[in-house]
Structures are given as C-alpha cells and as structure tokens.
C-alpha cells in the first residue's frame, strides 16, 4: 500500500558490470560502476562515508572491494551485498554487532533464512 504524496526511497546503490570497485582514497569512499557495454565509460562517485546517501550497496559483476573500504563502511553501519548474475545473494557484509544479544539474534535470522532456502 502506497501513501499519497509519500516519496519512497530505499537508499540502495547498484554497482554492476565488469570492473566494479569500492575503494577508499583521501577518506572518501569511491564507488565505480562497471564499464558500459557500448561506450565503455565508467560511472564513478566519491562520498565521505558519513554523508553517503546509500545504506546498502549491491554489487553484481566482476570487481573488487578494498579491505579499507570494507572497514570504513562497516564502522559507519553501511551494508554491502554481493549477488550473482541472476540476482541471487552470494554474501553480505554487515557491521559487527557490539552486543552479544544482537549477534545471537542475527545468527538466528541467518539460521532461519538458510533453512528456508534449502527447501
């Protein structure tokens, strides 16, 4: 159900194609999309992580994410999701929970999810 005059925005950035990358330079997260099929051009964005408008970054394609970028994204509660070419999730990078209760809760969610996927 959609409310009238309510803008829905999910704050997700999709990076796809050959050569996608997430790196860190001068305290900024650099998001590079894969090369365009026809023109060969690559779209690139630079953000200070605390000003980045995305809560989640989805990667589909061949590329890399630097360990420095993973660390900074994790510290700032940003999620990175790796999917295969069909859109099926391969792995998730989520920030480490500081409380044991939250960690057990999250592990229970993954356990439930893994049981449902194997059916």
Secondary structure by P-SEA (a helix, b strand, c coil): cccccbbbbcbbbbbbcccccccccccbbbbbccccccccbbbbbbbccccccccbbbbcccccccaaaaaaaaaabbbbbbbcccccccbbbbcccccaaaaaaaaaaaaaaaaaaac
